[in-house]
Amino acid sequence: MQNFTEYLKEFEQTIVLAGMKKGLFGKVRLIHPRPCKLAATNFGKKMGAEVDASELMVLDYYGLLKPSTGLRVAFDRFPIAVICVAFSTVHLSHIKELNEVLIFDFLTFKNEVLRARAFNDQRHRPDSPASSL
């Protein structure tokens, strides 16, 4: 896989934004202007602060809401309804349709996102005995 940061940027531009514009994914959600708690974690730092886009939207990486640069400019102090694309709704069929080149490294990329989010930790699995702690 190419550099994670480079893949992330290309993924957000050619898959997420293009798919959102085509109506393949995205739902309107009420978003508050405060950064979420995950933004200050290692996961938040790895995923970056913003999606480079003028559209008013957020990208939900398993609870980390990553706003677009356009949304950061528009935010004031009150919640705003914007399109939210959940990372988990992006499928291989979308990638094949939007940017076939990225399909080869998508599963490696997704596993890296999950590893960074710590979903490989037993405490985060609902069927794990540790999850009831």
C-alpha positions as CSV (number, residue, x, y, z in Angstrom):
1,M,0.0,0.0,0.0
2,Q,1.2,3.5,-0.7
3,N,1.8,5.8,2.3
4,F,-1.3,5.8,4.6
5,T,-1.6,9.6,4.6
6,E,-1.5,9.7,0.8
7,Y,-4.1,6.9,0.5
8,L,-6.3,8.6,3.1
9,K,-6.3,11.9,1.1
10,E,-6.9,10.2,-2.2
11,F,-9.7,8.0,-0.6
12,E,-11.5,11.0,0.8
13,Q,-11.3,12.9,-2.5
14,T,-12.0,10.3,-5.1
15,I,-14.3,7.9,-3.1
16,V,-16.0,9.8,-0.3
17,L,-16.6,13.1,-1.9
18,A,-17.3,11.7,-5.4
19,G,-19.7,9.1,-3.9
20,M,-21.4,11.6,-1.8
21,K,-22.0,13.8,-4.9
22,K,-23.4,10.8,-6.8
23,G,-25.7,10.0,-3.8
24,L,-24.1,6.6,-3.1
25,F,-23.7,7.4,0.6
26,G,-24.3,10.1,3.2
27,K,-27.2,11.0,5.5
28,V,-28.1,14.4,6.9
29,R,-27.2,14.6,10.6
30,L,-27.2,17.4,13.2
31,I,-23.6,18.1,14.0
32,H,-22.3,20.3,16.9
33,P,-19.3,22.6,16.2
34,R,-17.2,21.2,19.1
35,P,-14.5,18.7,18.1
36,C,-15.3,15.2,19.3
37,K,-13.3,13.6,22.1
38,L,-11.6,11.2,19.6
39,A,-10.0,14.2,17.8
40,A,-7.4,14.5,20.5
41,T,-6.5,10.8,20.5
42,N,-3.8,9.1,18.5
43,F,-6.5,7.8,16.2
44,G,-7.7,11.4,15.6
45,K,-4.2,12.6,14.9
46,K,-3.6,9.7,12.5
47,M,-6.9,10.4,10.6
48,G,-6.3,14.2,10.4
49,A,-8.3,17.2,11.4
50,E,-10.3,17.9,8.2
51,V,-11.4,16.6,4.9
52,D,-10.1,18.9,2.2
53,A,-13.5,19.9,0.6
54,S,-15.6,23.0,0.3
55,E,-18.8,21.0,0.8
56,L,-20.6,21.1,4.2
57,M,-20.0,17.6,5.3
58,V,-18.4,15.3,7.9
59,L,-16.8,11.9,7.5
60,D,-17.5,9.5,10.4
61,Y,-14.6,7.2,11.0
62,Y,-16.2,4.9,13.6
63,G,-17.1,7.8,15.9
64,L,-14.4,10.3,14.9
65,L,-16.3,13.0,13.0
66,K,-13.9,14.6,10.6
67,P,-15.3,17.8,9.2
68,S,-14.7,19.3,5.8
69,T,-12.7,22.6,5.5
70,G,-15.9,24.2,4.2
71,L,-17.8,23.1,7.3
72,R,-15.1,24.5,9.6
73,V,-15.5,27.9,7.9
74,A,-19.3,27.8,8.2
75,F,-19.5,26.6,11.9
76,D,-20.4,29.0,14.5
77,R,-21.6,28.0,18.0
78,F,-24.8,26.1,17.1
79,P,-25.4,22.7,15.7
80,I,-25.9,22.5,11.9
81,A,-27.4,19.8,9.7
82,V,-24.9,18.5,7.2
83,I,-24.3,15.4,5.2
84,C,-22.4,12.7,7.2
85,V,-20.7,9.8,5.3
86,A,-20.1,6.9,7.6
87,F,-16.8,5.1,6.6
88,S,-18.5,1.8,7.3
89,T,-20.9,2.4,4.4
90,V,-18.2,2.6,1.8
91,H,-18.0,-0.8,0.1
92,L,-15.7,-2.3,-2.5
93,S,-18.4,-1.9,-5.2
94,H,-18.3,1.9,-4.6
95,I,-14.6,2.0,-4.9
96,K,-14.7,-0.1,-8.1
97,E,-17.2,2.4,-9.5
98,L,-15.4,5.6,-8.4
99,N,-11.6,4.8,-8.5
100,E,-10.7,1.3,-9.4
101,V,-7.1,1.9,-8.6
102,L,-7.8,2.2,-4.9
103,I,-9.6,-1.1,-4.6
104,F,-6.3,-3.1,-4.3
105,D,-5.2,-1.4,-1.1
106,F,-8.6,-0.7,0.4
107,L,-8.7,-3.7,2.8
108,T,-5.2,-2.9,4.1
109,F,-6.3,0.7,4.5
110,K,-9.5,-0.3,6.3
111,N,-7.6,-2.7,8.6
112,E,-5.2,0.1,9.4
113,V,-8.1,2.5,10.3
114,L,-9.6,-0.2,12.5
115,R,-6.3,-0.9,14.2
116,A,-5.8,2.8,14.8
117,R,-9.3,3.0,16.2
118,A,-8.4,0.1,18.6
119,F,-11.3,-2.1,17.4
120,N,-8.8,-5.0,17.6
121,D,-8.8,-4.6,21.4
122,Q,-11.0,-7.2,23.1
123,R,-12.7,-4.6,25.2
124,H,-14.4,-3.2,22.1
125,R,-15.9,-6.4,20.9
126,P,-19.5,-6.9,22.1
127,D,-19.1,-10.7,22.3
128,S,-16.0,-10.5,24.4
129,P,-16.1,-11.2,28.2
130,A,-13.9,-8.1,28.6
131,S,-16.6,-5.9,27.0
132,S,-18.7,-6.2,30.2
133,L,-16.0,-4.6,32.3
